[in-house]
Amino acid sequence: MRFFYLHLLFILTALTSCSNASQPNDPIPEHETFKIQSKKVGEERVINVWTPENYKASKDSLPVMYMADGGIKEDFPHIANTLAKLIEENKIKPIILVGIENTQRRRDLTGFTEVAKDKEIAPVVGGSEKFRAFINDELFPEINKRYRTTSEKSIIGESASGLFVMETFFLTPEMFDNYIAFDPSLWWNNHYLVRTAKEHLASFPETEKRLWFAGSNAKDISVFTKELAKIFKAENKTNLKWKFSDEPKEKHTTIFRATKEKAIIWTLNKTMD
């Protein structure tokens, strides 16, 4: 039964986050695309960048939001359009969006695992450390070179990409200032991130971080998002501003679009604590 859920969730992830997430009615926003040859992951990667409407007319430096599943046929268009809407409505300040197009999604977005069944979902898994190194050591400098950026960085992701967001939050929290995860696949490696959450929080950096995460009615996910919320509440880290959005009416396939606006507004609008 566990393998059935693992297999089903990753099929749903592949179908929804990588293709159906950006429906034909999502206009493709004006954006720039470039390629970067990565030594960290050993391949060429396609990067899509959206900037706010007034970016070219101003000289302001802007914070940056990064996302895996960032291809034009993935989640990049609907997140860019959402940011544009929220900026126009003055609900968030202008921000740059950087989308990383997938090549081997399950390899890049999963960490190590000791669970045999986990390893059956793809020919290669457990590449998140290298993918994170690509973002930190190669992509960050390239974006900073090409665009006017501040030091503030955010990351957003859903399902397996949400797992990557949460893993990055726990293992390398200084990498980003703000973290947003929708239905993160926290069951990975026998819910390792939840089991070790207290240990990682004990050595959490002193700089302030913000984390917003949500759980749908998916049984293999909701139990762990709820447990994690209890841990955050008990640990009560003063420099961690966090919010858990329990969404029992949402499915794994609907939660991203249903909650993305309130997630982004709370995370980026720091007056909404």
KEKE-3310 file (N, C-alpha, C; in steps of 0.2 Angstrom, whole numbers, plus 5000, padded with zeros to 4 digits):
npx = (5004:5010:5019:5011:5005:5016:5020:5009:5008:5019:5017:5006:5012:5021:5013:5004:5012:5022:5015:5001:4999:5001:4989:4982:4975:4983:4991:5007:5019:5028:5045:5062:5074:5088:5102:5112:5127:5130:5141:5139:5128:5131:5126:5117:5106:5090:5084:5071:5066:5056:5052:5045:5033:5038:5052:5062:5061:5065:5078:5079:5084:5079:5071:5072:5063:5064:5061:5059:5052:5051:5049:5042:5031:5028:5026:5030:5023:5010:5013:5021:5012:5003:5011:5013:4999:4997:5007:5002:4991:4995:4998:5010:5027:5037:5045:5057:5056:5063:5064:5067:5069:5064:5074:5078:5067:5063:5076:5083:5075:5073:5080:5093:5089:5084:5075:5070:5059:5057:5067:5063:5056:5062:5075:5086:5088:5089:5097:5096:5106:5116:5109:5105:5117:5120:5111:5115:5129:5131:5119:5114:5125:5125:5112:5113:5122:5116:5105:5097:5098:5093:5099:5089:5081:5069:5060:5050:5038:5030:5023:5035:5044:5040:5045:5059:5060:5057:5067:5079:5076:5078:5091:5100:5097:5101:5102:5091:5079:5065:5053:5042:5030:5020:5010:5021:5031:5033:5034:5045:5059:5055:5049:5059:5063:5054:5056:5068:5067:5067:5080:5087:5081:5087:5099:5097:5100:5103:5098:5083:5070:5057:5043:5031:5019:5008:4995:4986:4971:4978:4982:4995:5002:4996:4997:5010:5013:5004:5010:5022:5019:5015:5027:5035:5027:5029:5043:5045:5053:5060:5065:5060:5047:5033:5019:5006:4995:4981:4973:4960:4950:4956:4963:4978:4981:4975:4979:4990:4986:4975:4979:4990:4990:4987:4998:5009:5007:5007:5020:5028:5024:5028:5021:5011:5011)
npy = (4994:5006:5008:5010:5022:5030:5028:5033:5046:5052:5050:5059:5071:5072:5073:5084:5095:5097:5098:5099:5109:5122:5128:5129:5141:5149:5164:5166:5175:5190:5187:5183:5171:5160:5150:5139:5131:5119:5114:5108:5099:5094:5096:5106:5119:5126:5142:5153:5170:5182:5199:5213:5225:5238:5237:5238:5252:5258:5260:5253:5240:5223:5210:5192:5178:5161:5146:5129:5117:5127:5129:5134:5127:5122:5127:5140:5151:5153:5157:5168:5176:5178:5184:5196:5201:5203:5212:5223:5226:5231:5222:5215:5220:5224:5211:5199:5184:5169:5155:5137:5126:5109:5094:5080:5078:5070:5066:5078:5084:5076:5071:5061:5043:5030:5021:5007:5006:5019:5022:5016:5024:5031:5031:5037:5045:5056:5068:5081:5088:5091:5098:5109:5115:5119:5129:5138:5140:5143:5147:5158:5168:5171:5176:5188:5194:5197:5204:5218:5215:5213:5207:5199:5183:5171:5156:5144:5131:5115:5099:5087:5097:5105:5097:5099:5112:5112:5104:5111:5122:5116:5110:5119:5133:5146:5149:5155:5168:5167:5155:5144:5131:5120:5107:5098:5084:5076:5063:5057:5046:5039:5049:5058:5072:5077:5069:5073:5086:5094:5092:5099:5112:5115:5120:5131:5146:5163:5173:5181:5171:5166:5155:5148:5135:5122:5110:5098:5087:5075:5059:5054:5065:5075:5071:5073:5086:5092:5087:5093:5106:5106:5103:5115:5124:5120:5121:5135:5145:5161:5169:5163:5165:5158:5150:5138:5132:5123:5113:5105:5104:5104:5096:5086:5090:5102:5111:5120:5131:5135:5141:5149:5163:5169:5163:5169:5182:5183:5179:5188:5200:5208:5214:5207:5198)
npz = (5000:5004:4994:4983:4986:4986:4972:4966:4970:4965:4951:4950:4953:4943:4932:4936:4941:4931:4919:4918:4927:4922:4913:4897:4897:4904:4901:4893:4900:4896:4896:4899:4893:4896:4895:4905:4908:4919:4930:4942:4942:4930:4917:4904:4908:4907:4910:4915:4916:4924:4925:4934:4928:4928:4929:4919:4917:4928:4941:4951:4963:4965:4976:4974:4968:4968:4958:4956:4944:4934:4920:4904:4901:4913:4929:4929:4921:4927:4940:4938:4932:4943:4952:4945:4946:4960:4963:4955:4962:4973:4984:4986:4986:4971:4963:4957:4947:4945:4936:4935:4923:4922:4920:4924:4935:4947:4951:4954:4964:4975:4991:4999:5002:5012:5010:5002:4993:4989:4981:4969:4961:4951:4939:4944:4960:4974:4971:4976:4984:4975:4965:4973:4976:4963:4961:4972:4970:4956:4949:4957:4957:4943:4940:4948:4942:4929:4932:4942:4958:4975:4991:4996:4995:4989:4989:4981:4980:4975:4980:4976:4973:4983:4993:4991:4994:5008:5013:5010:5018:5031:5030:5024:5029:5028:5015:5008:5012:5013:5013:5004:5003:4995:4999:5002:4999:5011:5016:5011:5012:5024:5031:5035:5036:5045:5056:5060:5063:5075:5079:5068:5070:5082:5079:5072:5062:5068:5060:5054:5047:5036:5034:5025:5024:5017:5018:5010:5008:5005:5011:5014:5015:5023:5036:5040:5037:5047:5058:5058:5060:5073:5079:5076:5083:5096:5098:5095:5089:5090:5080:5069:5058:5055:5046:5045:5033:5034:5023:5021:5012:5000:4986:4982:4969:4967:4977:4975:4966:4972:4984:4982:4981:4994:5001:4995:4998:5012:5015:5008:5011:5025:5035:5039:5050)
capx = (5000:5014:5022:5005:5004:5022:5020:5003:5009:5024:5014:5002:5017:5024:5007:5001:5017:5026:5012:4994:4999:5001:4984:4982:4972:4988:4995:5014:5021:5034:5051:5069:5077:5095:5105:5118:5131:5131:5146:5137:5123:5134:5122:5114:5100:5086:5082:5067:5066:5051:5053:5039:5032:5042:5059:5067:5061:5068:5085:5079:5086:5073:5072:5071:5060:5067:5057:5060:5046:5050:5048:5036:5026:5027:5023:5032:5018:5005:5016:5023:5005:5001:5015:5011:4993:4998:5011:4998:4986:4999:4998:5017:5032:5040:5050:5059:5055:5068:5061:5072:5066:5066:5077:5076:5064:5064:5083:5085:5071:5073:5087:5095:5084:5086:5069:5070:5053:5058:5072:5060:5052:5065:5082:5091:5085:5094:5101:5095:5112:5119:5104:5105:5124:5119:5107:5119:5135:5131:5113:5114:5129:5123:5106:5115:5126:5112:5099:5098:5095:5095:5101:5083:5079:5063:5060:5043:5038:5024:5024:5042:5047:5039:5050:5065:5060:5058:5074:5083:5075:5081:5098:5104:5092:5104:5102:5085:5076:5058:5052:5035:5030:5013:5009:5028:5031:5037:5034:5051:5064:5052:5048:5066:5064:5050:5059:5074:5065:5069:5088:5089:5079:5091:5105:5094:5103:5100:5094:5075:5067:5049:5041:5023:5018:5001:4994:4979:4969:4982:4984:5002:5006:4993:4999:5016:5012:5001:5015:5028:5016:5015:5034:5036:5024:5032:5050:5044:5059:5058:5067:5057:5040:5030:5012:5004:4989:4978:4968:4957:4945:4959:4967:4985:4981:4972:4981:4994:4983:4970:4982:4996:4990:4988:5005:5014:5005:5009:5027:5032:5021:5030:5017:5005:5012)
capy = (5000:5012:5009:5012:5029:5033:5028:5037:5053:5054:5051:5065:5076:5073:5076:5091:5101:5098:5099:5102:5115:5128:5126:5133:5148:5153:5167:5166:5182:5192:5185:5181:5164:5159:5143:5139:5125:5118:5109:5104:5094:5090:5097:5112:5120:5132:5147:5158:5175:5187:5205:5217:5229:5244:5235:5241:5259:5260:5258:5249:5233:5219:5204:5187:5172:5155:5140:5123:5117:5133:5129:5138:5122:5120:5131:5147:5156:5155:5160:5175:5180:5179:5190:5203:5203:5205:5219:5228:5227:5233:5218:5214:5224:5221:5205:5195:5177:5164:5148:5133:5121:5102:5089:5074:5081:5066:5066:5084:5087:5072:5070:5054:5039:5023:5016:5004:5008:5026:5021:5013:5029:5034:5027:5041:5049:5059:5073:5087:5092:5094:5103:5115:5118:5122:5135:5142:5142:5144:5151:5165:5173:5173:5181:5194:5198:5199:5208:5222:5211:5214:5201:5195:5178:5167:5150:5142:5124:5111:5092:5086:5104:5108:5094:5102:5119:5110:5101:5117:5126:5113:5108:5125:5138:5153:5150:5159:5172:5166:5148:5143:5125:5118:5099:5095:5076:5075:5056:5054:5043:5038:5056:5060:5079:5078:5065:5077:5093:5097:5093:5105:5118:5117:5123:5136:5152:5168:5178:5179:5167:5166:5149:5146:5128:5120:5103:5096:5081:5069:5056:5053:5071:5079:5069:5075:5094:5094:5085:5098:5112:5105:5104:5122:5128:5118:5124:5142:5149:5168:5172:5160:5167:5153:5149:5132:5132:5117:5114:5098:5104:5104:5090:5087:5093:5109:5116:5125:5137:5138:5144:5153:5171:5170:5161:5174:5189:5182:5178:5193:5206:5206:5217:5203:5193)
capz = (5000:5004:4987:4979:4987:4983:4965:4964:4971:4960:4945:4950:4953:4936:4928:4937:4942:4925:4913:4919:4932:4918:4908:4891:4898:4907:4896:4894:4901:4893:4900:4896:4894:4895:4897:4909:4908:4926:4932:4948:4940:4924:4911:4902:4911:4904:4915:4913:4921:4923:4929:4934:4922:4928:4930:4914:4917:4934:4942:4958:4964:4968:4978:4969:4970:4964:4958:4952:4940:4932:4913:4902:4901:4920:4934:4928:4919:4932:4946:4936:4931:4950:4955:4942:4948:4967:4962:4952:4967:4979:4989:4987:4982:4965:4964:4951:4947:4941:4935:4933:4919:4924:4916:4928:4941:4953:4953:4957:4970:4981:4994:5000:5005:5015:5009:4995:4988:4987:4975:4963:4957:4945:4938:4949:4965:4979:4968:4978:4986:4969:4963:4978:4974:4956:4962:4976:4967:4949:4947:4961:4954:4936:4941:4951:4936:4924:4935:4948:4964:4982:4994:4999:4991:4991:4985:4981:4976:4977:4980:4976:4973:4990:4997:4990:4998:5015:5014:5009:5024:5036:5029:5022:5030:5026:5008:5007:5017:5013:5010:5003:5001:4995:5000:5002:5000:5018:5017:5008:5016:5030:5034:5038:5038:5051:5061:5062:5063:5081:5078:5064:5073:5088:5077:5067:5062:5071:5056:5053:5041:5035:5031:5024:5020:5017:5017:5007:5011:5004:5017:5014:5016:5028:5043:5041:5038:5053:5064:5058:5063:5080:5081:5076:5089:5102:5098:5096:5088:5090:5073:5063:5057:5051:5045:5042:5031:5034:5018:5020:5006:4993:4984:4980:4962:4967:4982:4973:4963:4977:4990:4980:4982:5001:5003:4993:5001:5019:5015:5006:5015:5031:5040:5040:5055)
cpx = (5004:5017:5017:5005:5010:5022:5014:5005:5014:5022:5010:5006:5019:5019:5005:5007:5021:5022:5005:4994:4998:4996:4985:4979:4977:4992:5003:5016:5027:5040:5057:5071:5084:5097:5111:5121:5133:5136:5144:5132:5126:5129:5120:5107:5096:5083:5077:5066:5061:5053:5047:5039:5037:5049:5063:5067:5064:5075:5085:5081:5080:5075:5070:5068:5062:5062:5059:5053:5045:5051:5042:5030:5025:5024:5025:5027:5013:5007:5019:5017:5003:5005:5014:5004:4994:5002:5006:4993:4989:4999:5005:5021:5034:5045:5052:5058:5059:5065:5067:5068:5069:5070:5075:5074:5065:5071:5084:5081:5070:5080:5088:5089:5087:5081:5070:5065:5054:5062:5069:5056:5055:5072:5087:5087:5091:5099:5100:5101:5115:5115:5105:5112:5124:5116:5112:5125:5136:5125:5113:5118:5127:5117:5108:5119:5122:5106:5101:5094:5097:5097:5095:5081:5074:5064:5053:5042:5032:5026:5032:5046:5046:5044:5057:5065:5061:5064:5079:5082:5078:5088:5102:5099:5095:5103:5096:5082:5069:5057:5044:5034:5022:5013:5016:5027:5035:5038:5041:5056:5061:5051:5054:5066:5059:5053:5065:5073:5068:5077:5090:5087:5084:5097:5103:5098:5099:5096:5087:5074:5060:5048:5033:5023:5010:5001:4987:4976:4972:4984:4991:5006:5003:4995:5005:5017:5009:5006:5020:5025:5016:5022:5036:5033:5027:5039:5050:5050:5057:5060:5064:5049:5037:5022:5011:4997:4986:4972:4964:4952:4949:4963:4974:4986:4978:4975:4986:4991:4978:4973:4988:4996:4991:4995:5010:5013:5008:5017:5031:5030:5023:5026:5011:5006:5006)
cpy = (5006:5013:5012:5020:5033:5034:5033:5045:5056:5055:5057:5071:5077:5076:5083:5096:5102:5099:5103:5108:5122:5126:5131:5140:5152:5157:5167:5173:5183:5190:5184:5174:5164:5152:5144:5132:5124:5112:5105:5099:5091:5091:5104:5113:5126:5136:5152:5163:5180:5193:5209:5222:5235:5243:5239:5249:5262:5258:5254:5242:5229:5213:5199:5181:5167:5150:5135:5122:5123:5134:5132:5133:5119:5125:5139:5152:5158:5158:5167:5179:5182:5185:5196:5206:5206:5212:5224:5230:5230:5229:5215:5219:5220:5216:5202:5188:5174:5157:5143:5127:5114:5099:5082:5077:5077:5066:5072:5086:5082:5071:5062:5050:5032:5018:5014:5006:5015:5026:5019:5018:5032:5030:5031:5045:5052:5064:5080:5091:5095:5099:5110:5119:5122:5129:5140:5145:5145:5149:5158:5170:5175:5177:5188:5198:5201:5204:5212:5218:5214:5207:5196:5190:5174:5161:5147:5135:5120:5104:5091:5092:5107:5104:5097:5109:5117:5108:5106:5121:5122:5112:5114:5131:5145:5154:5155:5162:5169:5159:5147:5136:5122:5110:5096:5088:5074:5067:5053:5052:5042:5044:5059:5068:5081:5075:5069:5084:5097:5097:5098:5112:5120:5121:5129:5142:5157:5173:5176:5176:5167:5159:5149:5139:5126:5113:5102:5090:5074:5066:5055:5059:5075:5077:5072:5083:5096:5092:5090:5104:5112:5106:5111:5126:5126:5121:5131:5146:5156:5171:5168:5162:5162:5152:5142:5133:5125:5117:5107:5098:5103:5097:5091:5091:5100:5114:5121:5132:5139:5142:5149:5160:5172:5168:5166:5181:5188:5182:5184:5200:5205:5210:5213:5197:5192)
cpz = (5000:4997:4982:4980:4984:4975:4962:4964:4966:4953:4945:4950:4946:4932:4929:4938:4936:4919:4914:4923:4928:4912:4902:4892:4902:4902:4898:4895:4898:4898:4896:4898:4892:4897:4901:4910:4915:4927:4938:4947:4933:4918:4910:4905:4908:4910:4912:4918:4919:4928:4929:4929:4922:4929:4925:4914:4923:4935:4949:4957:4967:4971:4973:4972:4965:4964:4954:4948:4936:4924:4911:4901:4908:4923:4933:4926:4924:4938:4944:4935:4938:4953:4952:4945:4955:4967:4960:4958:4973:4985:4991:4984:4976:4967:4957:4952:4942:4941:4932:4929:4921:4918:4919:4935:4947:4956:4957:4964:4976:4984:4995:5003:5007:5013:5002:4990:4986:4981:4969:4959:4951:4945:4943:4953:4969:4976:4971:4981:4980:4966:4967:4977:4968:4957:4966:4973:4960:4947:4950:4958:4947:4936:4944:4946:4931:4926:4941:4954:4970:4985:4996:4993:4994:4987:4986:4977:4979:4976:4980:4976:4980:4995:4997:4994:5005:5017:5014:5016:5030:5036:5028:5023:5028:5019:5005:5013:5018:5010:5009:5000:5001:4995:4998:5003:5006:5019:5015:5013:5023:5034:5038:5040:5044:5057:5064:5063:5069:5081:5074:5067:5079:5085:5071:5067:5065:5067:5055:5047:5042:5031:5031:5021:5021:5015:5015:5011:5009:5010:5019:5016:5022:5035:5045:5041:5045:5059:5064:5061:5070:5083:5081:5081:5095:5103:5099:5095:5086:5083:5067:5063:5052:5051:5042:5040:5030:5029:5016:5014:4999:4992:4982:4973:4962:4972:4980:4970:4968:4983:4988:4982:4990:5004:5001:4997:5008:5019:5013:5009:5022:5037:5042:5045:5059)
residu = (MET:ARG:PHE:PHE:TYR:LEU:HIS:LEU:LEU:PHE:ILE:LEU:THR:ALA:LEU:THR:SER:CYS:SER:ASN:ALA:SER:GLN:PRO:ASN:ASP:PRO:ILE:PRO:GLU:HIS:GLU:THR:PHE:LYS:ILE:GLN:SER:LYS:LYS:VAL:GLY:GLU:GLU:ARG:VAL:ILE:ASN:VAL:TRP:THR:PRO:GLU:ASN:TYR:LYS:ALA:SER:LYS:ASP:SER:LEU:PRO:VAL:MET:TYR:MET:ALA:ASP:GLY:GLY:ILE:LYS:GLU:ASP:PHE:PRO:HIS:ILE:ALA:ASN:THR:LEU:ALA:LYS:LEU:ILE:GLU:GLU:ASN:LYS:ILE:LYS:PRO:ILE:ILE:LEU:VAL:GLY:ILE:GLU:ASN:THR:GLN:ARG:ARG:ARG:ASP:LEU:THR:GLY:PHE:THR:GLU:VAL:ALA:LYS:ASP:LYS:GLU:ILE:ALA:PRO:VAL:VAL:GLY:GLY:SER:GLU:LYS:PHE:ARG:ALA:PHE:ILE:ASN:ASP:GLU:LEU:PHE:PRO:GLU:ILE:ASN:LYS:ARG:TYR:ARG:THR:THR:SER:GLU:LYS:SER:ILE:ILE:GLY:GLU:SER:ALA:SER:GLY:LEU:PHE:VAL:MET:GLU:THR:PHE:PHE:LEU:THR:PRO:GLU:MET:PHE:ASP:ASN:TYR:ILE:ALA:PHE:ASP:PRO:SER:LEU:TRP:TRP:ASN:ASN:HIS:TYR:LEU:VAL:ARG:THR:ALA:LYS:GLU:HIS:LEU:ALA:SER:PHE:PRO:GLU:THR:GLU:LYS:ARG:LEU:TRP:PHE:ALA:GLY:SER:ASN:ALA:LYS:ASP:ILE:SER:VAL:PHE:THR:LYS:GLU:LEU:ALA:LYS:ILE:PHE:LYS:ALA:GLU:ASN:LYS:THR:ASN:LEU:LYS:TRP:LYS:PHE:SER:ASP:GLU:PRO:LYS:GLU:LYS:HIS:THR:THR:ILE:PHE:ARG:ALA:THR:LYS:GLU:LYS:ALA:ILE:ILE:TRP:THR:LEU:ASN:LYS:THR:MET:ASP)
# end
